[in-house]
Amino acid sequence: MNQVVVPTFTLNDGTEMPQIGLGTWKITGEDAVRVVREAIDAGYRHFDTAAMYGNESEIGRGIAEAIAAGDVTRDELFITSKVRNEDHGSEAASRAFHASLSRLGLDYLDLYLIHWPWPQRGLYVETFEAIAKIQGLGTVQSIGVANFYEEVLREVVSKTGVVPALNQVELHPGYSQAPLRKVHEELGILSEAWSPLGRGLLLMNPLISDIADQVGRSPAQVILRWATQQGISVVPKTASRSRLQENIQLFDFELSTGQLKQINALDEMRGFGRVFGDPLTYPGEV
């Protein structure tokens, strides 16, 4: 498998992070170990997991095997995990971080996120303060959030004085999160897209297919390039060896300004929008 050299984005703390990573939601067991090894072989250095995914041990095994085989060094990798909703709060978040680190078999994490704000419980500020303290101890390089909307994002910044390095949110054509991305730009937060392919639904969109024909690429490559070209990090999930290689082949072509505008205009069309849970209401009342 031919390796791709992936360019990086610079986080607000100066850390360099590969522009594309592998999302690992619903990849479990031996599949997770295999996919990590195959992804490293293809050129991936950025891996996104979470305590909620139930696969940290297997992701860690895949990383350990790749390092032992000489395929990669730990310093070359960028590993992200996230604190579960159940572990919000100062003491619980600290325990959860160390449990994730142990399951992954790592000495440090590159990025640790609050998975969801859970506004009904109201512990997201306390939880962010807790992971900021962990960052000060040196076992995590960068800290951030996921699924945070403007109000809770600004509250975290104003109450802690710490700006998250990254906010990982649902983001894809038809739901480009343009207003939130403006807030991110103002505050110096990197936008990262989970499910950037909209659970695969966008791969059959006629506009995406037409642009793919124009540039001689696959619909998935067009969507992922649309994001990275606009300064958005992506963590598409796949367990397929061929899709791993396809998804990372993004950096030897560009979309035109007109093509980017056409894709952005899908936000205004009916039938598009959020596909997954709304962070205003998920996971719900305490």
C-alpha beads as a LAMMPS data file, in Angstrom:
LAMMPS data file: protein, C-alpha beads

286 atoms
285 bonds

1 atom types
1 bond types

-500.0 500.0 xlo xhi
-500.0 500.0 ylo yhi
-500.0 500.0 zlo zhi

Masses

1 110.0

Atoms # bond

1 1 1 0.000 0.000 0.000
2 1 1 1.418 3.398 -0.968
3 1 1 1.727 5.779 1.960
4 1 1 0.402 9.329 1.714
5 1 1 2.101 12.191 3.509
6 1 1 -0.680 14.123 5.232
7 1 1 -0.354 17.887 5.835
8 1 1 -1.123 19.286 9.269
9 1 1 -3.227 21.952 10.917
10 1 1 -1.701 23.969 13.772
11 1 1 -3.780 24.024 16.955
12 1 1 -3.965 27.135 19.125
13 1 1 -1.349 25.715 21.494
14 1 1 1.145 25.252 18.644
15 1 1 0.610 21.495 18.276
16 1 1 0.629 20.087 14.741
17 1 1 -2.241 17.702 13.963
18 1 1 -2.725 15.696 10.731
19 1 1 -5.605 17.098 8.679
20 1 1 -7.259 13.694 8.292
21 1 1 -7.611 11.006 10.924
22 1 1 -9.378 7.687 11.213
23 1 1 -12.671 7.724 13.079
24 1 1 -13.200 4.437 14.929
25 1 1 -16.812 4.541 16.144
26 1 1 -18.395 1.073 15.850
27 1 1 -15.067 -0.551 14.878
28 1 1 -14.448 -3.091 17.627
29 1 1 -12.582 -6.275 18.497
30 1 1 -10.015 -7.705 16.093
31 1 1 -11.357 -5.461 13.332
32 1 1 -10.115 -2.438 15.289
33 1 1 -6.621 -3.921 15.617
34 1 1 -6.528 -4.772 11.910
35 1 1 -7.831 -1.388 10.761
36 1 1 -5.268 0.520 12.821
37 1 1 -2.437 -1.510 11.284
38 1 1 -3.804 -1.054 7.756
39 1 1 -4.391 2.656 8.306
40 1 1 -0.825 3.189 9.496
41 1 1 0.361 1.314 6.419
42 1 1 -1.674 3.715 4.244
43 1 1 -0.223 6.811 5.913
44 1 1 -2.689 7.633 8.696
45 1 1 -1.076 9.019 11.824
46 1 1 -4.161 10.505 13.492
47 1 1 -6.594 8.159 15.287
48 1 1 -9.827 9.208 16.955
49 1 1 -11.435 7.046 19.629
50 1 1 -13.500 7.548 22.795
51 1 1 -14.332 5.731 26.004
52 1 1 -17.909 5.542 24.715
53 1 1 -16.769 3.521 21.672
54 1 1 -15.628 0.582 23.783
55 1 1 -12.584 -0.024 21.584
56 1 1 -9.696 1.805 23.263
57 1 1 -7.948 -1.448 24.243
58 1 1 -8.051 -2.745 20.661
59 1 1 -6.956 0.600 19.200
60 1 1 -4.089 0.525 21.678
61 1 1 -3.155 -3.011 20.630
62 1 1 -3.038 -1.982 16.992
63 1 1 -0.798 0.967 17.848
64 1 1 1.492 -1.164 20.016
65 1 1 1.826 -3.819 17.319
66 1 1 2.645 -1.204 14.668
67 1 1 5.298 0.391 16.892
68 1 1 6.786 -3.004 17.763
69 1 1 6.942 -3.870 14.058
70 1 1 8.816 -0.658 13.309
71 1 1 6.018 0.691 11.108
72 1 1 5.725 3.919 13.089
73 1 1 6.995 5.603 16.250
74 1 1 4.790 6.943 19.029
75 1 1 6.009 10.482 18.313
76 1 1 4.655 10.229 14.769
77 1 1 1.134 9.449 15.989
78 1 1 -1.665 11.750 17.099
79 1 1 -4.147 9.938 19.358
80 1 1 -7.454 11.433 20.523
81 1 1 -9.903 10.087 23.088
82 1 1 -12.912 11.543 24.894
83 1 1 -14.553 11.587 28.301
84 1 1 -17.998 9.952 28.459
85 1 1 -21.137 11.732 29.612
86 1 1 -21.249 9.489 32.686
87 1 1 -17.805 10.755 33.722
88 1 1 -18.525 14.477 33.810
89 1 1 -17.324 16.229 36.946
90 1 1 -13.874 16.969 38.337
91 1 1 -12.962 13.689 40.031
92 1 1 -14.806 11.435 37.588
93 1 1 -13.185 13.084 34.557
94 1 1 -9.713 12.666 36.047
95 1 1 -10.357 8.970 36.717
96 1 1 -11.810 8.540 33.223
97 1 1 -8.751 10.087 31.576
98 1 1 -6.359 7.738 33.349
99 1 1 -8.599 4.771 32.555
100 1 1 -8.531 5.674 28.847
101 1 1 -4.767 6.075 28.949
102 1 1 -4.447 2.652 30.579
103 1 1 -6.764 0.938 28.089
104 1 1 -4.835 2.486 25.195
105 1 1 -1.537 1.422 26.765
106 1 1 -0.060 4.883 26.270
107 1 1 2.008 7.235 28.416
108 1 1 0.219 10.305 27.091
109 1 1 -2.595 11.401 24.788
110 1 1 -2.219 13.996 22.068
111 1 1 -5.775 15.296 22.474
112 1 1 -8.520 14.732 25.037
113 1 1 -12.067 15.976 24.477
114 1 1 -15.332 16.276 26.378
115 1 1 -17.533 14.075 24.199
116 1 1 -20.831 15.971 24.676
117 1 1 -21.683 19.075 26.731
118 1 1 -24.850 17.542 28.274
119 1 1 -26.282 20.941 29.275
120 1 1 -29.055 19.373 31.383
121 1 1 -26.447 18.011 33.798
122 1 1 -24.478 21.257 33.759
123 1 1 -20.999 19.911 34.560
124 1 1 -19.226 20.746 31.294
125 1 1 -17.310 23.726 32.743
126 1 1 -16.141 21.712 35.753
127 1 1 -15.180 18.856 33.450
128 1 1 -13.174 21.130 31.160
129 1 1 -11.378 22.616 34.176
130 1 1 -10.472 19.069 35.221
131 1 1 -8.921 18.156 31.880
132 1 1 -7.097 21.499 31.794
133 1 1 -5.451 20.496 35.090
134 1 1 -4.460 17.153 33.556
135 1 1 -2.902 19.030 30.637
136 1 1 -0.786 20.942 33.130
137 1 1 0.648 17.636 34.385
138 1 1 1.934 16.734 30.913
139 1 1 0.018 13.526 30.201
140 1 1 -2.099 15.177 27.506
141 1 1 -0.738 17.579 24.914
142 1 1 -3.943 19.379 23.845
143 1 1 -7.497 19.597 25.171
144 1 1 -10.764 20.362 23.479
145 1 1 -14.447 19.593 23.206
146 1 1 -16.885 17.822 20.938
147 1 1 -20.451 18.679 19.983
148 1 1 -20.309 22.051 21.759
149 1 1 -22.562 24.804 20.395
150 1 1 -21.843 28.527 20.636
151 1 1 -23.395 29.255 24.030
152 1 1 -21.629 26.485 25.959
153 1 1 -18.399 27.065 24.039
154 1 1 -18.305 30.726 25.036
155 1 1 -19.239 29.842 28.609
156 1 1 -16.339 27.410 28.915
157 1 1 -13.905 30.011 27.590
158 1 1 -15.209 32.834 29.781
159 1 1 -15.341 30.773 32.999
160 1 1 -12.056 28.873 32.653
161 1 1 -9.939 31.304 30.656
162 1 1 -8.852 28.356 28.505
163 1 1 -9.746 28.141 24.815
164 1 1 -10.325 24.583 23.573
165 1 1 -7.891 23.623 20.832
166 1 1 -10.605 21.924 18.805
167 1 1 -14.363 21.361 18.640
168 1 1 -15.353 18.103 16.946
169 1 1 -18.901 18.354 15.608
170 1 1 -21.239 16.863 13.054
171 1 1 -20.275 18.673 9.870
172 1 1 -20.767 17.716 6.239
173 1 1 -22.185 19.120 2.987
174 1 1 -25.754 20.222 3.658
175 1 1 -24.839 20.897 7.280
176 1 1 -21.596 22.829 7.018
177 1 1 -21.957 24.520 10.431
178 1 1 -20.977 27.866 8.879
179 1 1 -22.171 30.025 11.854
180 1 1 -20.352 27.823 14.384
181 1 1 -17.222 27.795 12.248
182 1 1 -17.208 31.605 12.375
183 1 1 -17.272 31.394 16.172
184 1 1 -14.392 28.911 16.047
185 1 1 -12.419 31.262 13.800
186 1 1 -13.051 34.174 16.169
187 1 1 -11.885 32.198 19.202
188 1 1 -9.021 30.339 17.503
189 1 1 -10.582 26.877 17.706
190 1 1 -10.069 24.288 14.965
191 1 1 -13.254 22.815 13.458
192 1 1 -13.202 19.037 13.125
193 1 1 -15.891 17.050 11.325
194 1 1 -17.116 13.717 12.600
195 1 1 -19.191 11.735 10.123
196 1 1 -17.978 14.063 7.339
197 1 1 -19.641 11.814 4.737
198 1 1 -23.037 12.075 6.467
199 1 1 -23.138 8.350 7.221
200 1 1 -22.538 7.724 3.517
201 1 1 -25.803 9.354 2.441
202 1 1 -23.978 12.149 0.613
203 1 1 -22.046 9.769 -1.625
204 1 1 -25.119 9.452 -3.840
205 1 1 -25.845 13.182 -4.072
206 1 1 -26.059 14.275 -7.754
207 1 1 -24.065 17.488 -7.245
208 1 1 -21.273 15.677 -5.410
209 1 1 -21.226 12.979 -8.093
210 1 1 -21.081 15.611 -10.859
211 1 1 -18.137 17.407 -9.240
212 1 1 -16.430 14.054 -8.680
213 1 1 -16.709 13.396 -12.428
214 1 1 -15.312 16.859 -13.173
215 1 1 -12.188 16.346 -11.062
216 1 1 -11.785 12.619 -11.709
217 1 1 -12.175 11.626 -8.075
218 1 1 -14.639 9.674 -5.954
219 1 1 -17.561 11.400 -4.180
220 1 1 -15.924 10.641 -0.820
221 1 1 -12.692 12.295 -1.902
222 1 1 -14.598 15.370 -3.085
223 1 1 -16.425 15.716 0.238
224 1 1 -13.302 15.262 2.331
225 1 1 -11.355 17.689 0.132
226 1 1 -14.213 20.219 0.420
227 1 1 -13.686 20.133 4.179
228 1 1 -9.888 20.155 4.404
229 1 1 -9.593 22.850 1.751
230 1 1 -11.726 25.091 3.982
231 1 1 -9.535 24.480 7.035
232 1 1 -11.669 21.714 8.583
233 1 1 -10.127 18.559 10.017
234 1 1 -11.883 15.278 9.159
235 1 1 -12.063 11.874 10.850
236 1 1 -14.018 9.612 8.471
237 1 1 -14.712 6.090 9.696
238 1 1 -14.159 2.992 7.615
239 1 1 -13.183 -0.612 8.270
240 1 1 -12.439 -1.224 4.572
241 1 1 -8.819 -1.399 3.418
242 1 1 -9.676 0.088 0.013
243 1 1 -11.705 2.942 1.537
244 1 1 -8.857 3.714 3.928
245 1 1 -6.598 4.302 0.969
246 1 1 -9.252 6.181 -1.022
247 1 1 -10.141 8.553 1.831
248 1 1 -6.578 9.657 2.454
249 1 1 -5.849 10.478 -1.215
250 1 1 -6.930 14.110 -0.822
251 1 1 -3.918 16.262 -1.104
252 1 1 -2.913 16.094 -4.763
253 1 1 -5.942 17.948 -6.149
254 1 1 -8.034 21.017 -5.372
255 1 1 -11.634 22.026 -5.869
256 1 1 -12.311 25.339 -7.562
257 1 1 -13.895 28.277 -5.750
258 1 1 -17.043 27.666 -7.774
259 1 1 -17.183 24.006 -6.803
260 1 1 -16.750 24.875 -3.128
261 1 1 -19.591 27.402 -3.384
262 1 1 -21.856 24.834 -5.057
263 1 1 -21.285 22.353 -2.254
264 1 1 -21.740 25.015 0.428
265 1 1 -25.070 25.937 -1.172
266 1 1 -26.443 22.507 -0.223
267 1 1 -27.013 24.046 3.228
268 1 1 -29.926 25.966 1.745
269 1 1 -31.660 22.975 0.167
270 1 1 -34.463 20.934 1.693
271 1 1 -33.682 17.473 2.939
272 1 1 -30.298 18.398 4.361
273 1 1 -29.260 19.164 7.904
274 1 1 -28.261 17.388 11.067
275 1 1 -28.283 13.593 10.797
276 1 1 -27.430 12.697 14.390
277 1 1 -28.330 13.821 17.919
278 1 1 -28.711 17.485 18.831
279 1 1 -26.271 18.500 21.604
280 1 1 -28.942 20.807 23.026
281 1 1 -30.986 17.761 23.986
282 1 1 -28.650 14.719 23.887
283 1 1 -28.402 12.628 26.047
284 1 1 -31.368 14.283 27.768
285 1 1 -32.554 14.934 31.283
286 1 1 -30.424 13.730 34.181

Bonds

1 1 1 2
2 1 2 3
3 1 3 4
4 1 4 5
5 1 5 6
6 1 6 7
7 1 7 8
8 1 8 9
9 1 9 10
10 1 10 11
11 1 11 12
12 1 12 13
13 1 13 14
14 1 14 15
15 1 15 16
16 1 16 17
17 1 17 18
18 1 18 19
19 1 19 20
20 1 20 21
21 1 21 22
22 1 22 23
23 1 23 24
24 1 24 25
25 1 25 26
26 1 26 27
27 1 27 28
28 1 28 29
29 1 29 30
30 1 30 31
31 1 31 32
32 1 32 33
33 1 33 34
34 1 34 35
35 1 35 36
36 1 36 37
37 1 37 38
38 1 38 39
39 1 39 40
40 1 40 41
41 1 41 42
42 1 42 43
43 1 43 44
44 1 44 45
45 1 45 46
46 1 46 47
47 1 47 48
48 1 48 49
49 1 49 50
50 1 50 51
51 1 51 52
52 1 52 53
53 1 53 54
54 1 54 55
55 1 55 56
56 1 56 57
57 1 57 58
58 1 58 59
59 1 59 60
60 1 60 61
61 1 61 62
62 1 62 63
63 1 63 64
64 1 64 65
65 1 65 66
66 1 66 67
67 1 67 68
68 1 68 69
69 1 69 70
70 1 70 71
71 1 71 72
72 1 72 73
73 1 73 74
74 1 74 75
75 1 75 76
76 1 76 77
77 1 77 78
78 1 78 79
79 1 79 80
80 1 80 81
81 1 81 82
82 1 82 83
83 1 83 84
84 1 84 85
85 1 85 86
86 1 86 87
87 1 87 88
88 1 88 89
89 1 89 90
90 1 90 91
91 1 91 92
92 1 92 93
93 1 93 94
94 1 94 95
95 1 95 96
96 1 96 97
97 1 97 98
98 1 98 99
99 1 99 100
100 1 100 101
101 1 101 102
102 1 102 103
103 1 103 104
104 1 104 105
105 1 105 106
106 1 106 107
107 1 107 108
108 1 108 109
109 1 109 110
110 1 110 111
111 1 111 112
112 1 112 113
113 1 113 114
114 1 114 115
115 1 115 116
116 1 116 117
117 1 117 118
118 1 118 119
119 1 119 120
120 1 120 121
121 1 121 122
122 1 122 123
123 1 123 124
124 1 124 125
125 1 125 126
126 1 126 127
127 1 127 128
128 1 128 129
129 1 129 130
130 1 130 131
131 1 131 132
132 1 132 133
133 1 133 134
134 1 134 135
135 1 135 136
136 1 136 137
137 1 137 138
138 1 138 139
139 1 139 140
140 1 140 141
141 1 141 142
142 1 142 143
143 1 143 144
144 1 144 145
145 1 145 146
146 1 146 147
147 1 147 148
148 1 148 149
149 1 149 150
150 1 150 151
151 1 151 152
152 1 152 153
153 1 153 154
154 1 154 155
155 1 155 156
156 1 156 157
157 1 157 158
158 1 158 159
159 1 159 160
160 1 160 161
161 1 161 162
162 1 162 163
163 1 163 164
164 1 164 165
165 1 165 166
166 1 166 167
167 1 167 168
168 1 168 169
169 1 169 170
170 1 170 171
171 1 171 172
172 1 172 173
173 1 173 174
174 1 174 175
175 1 175 176
176 1 176 177
177 1 177 178
178 1 178 179
179 1 179 180
180 1 180 181
181 1 181 182
182 1 182 183
183 1 183 184
184 1 184 185
185 1 185 186
186 1 186 187
187 1 187 188
188 1 188 189
189 1 189 190
190 1 190 191
191 1 191 192
192 1 192 193
193 1 193 194
194 1 194 195
195 1 195 196
196 1 196 197
197 1 197 198
198 1 198 199
199 1 199 200
200 1 200 201
201 1 201 202
202 1 202 203
203 1 203 204
204 1 204 205
205 1 205 206
206 1 206 207
207 1 207 208
208 1 208 209
209 1 209 210
210 1 210 211
211 1 211 212
212 1 212 213
213 1 213 214
214 1 214 215
215 1 215 216
216 1 216 217
217 1 217 218
218 1 218 219
219 1 219 220
220 1 220 221
221 1 221 222
222 1 222 223
223 1 223 224
224 1 224 225
225 1 225 226
226 1 226 227
227 1 227 228
228 1 228 229
229 1 229 230
230 1 230 231
231 1 231 232
232 1 232 233
233 1 233 234
234 1 234 235
235 1 235 236
236 1 236 237
237 1 237 238
238 1 238 239
239 1 239 240
240 1 240 241
241 1 241 242
242 1 242 243
243 1 243 244
244 1 244 245
245 1 245 246
246 1 246 247
247 1 247 248
248 1 248 249
249 1 249 250
250 1 250 251
251 1 251 252
252 1 252 253
253 1 253 254
254 1 254 255
255 1 255 256
256 1 256 257
257 1 257 258
258 1 258 259
259 1 259 260
260 1 260 261
261 1 261 262
262 1 262 263
263 1 263 264
264 1 264 265
265 1 265 266
266 1 266 267
267 1 267 268
268 1 268 269
269 1 269 270
270 1 270 271
271 1 271 272
272 1 272 273
273 1 273 274
274 1 274 275
275 1 275 276
276 1 276 277
277 1 277 278
278 1 278 279
279 1 279 280
280 1 280 281
281 1 281 282
282 1 282 283
283 1 283 284
284 1 284 285
285 1 285 286
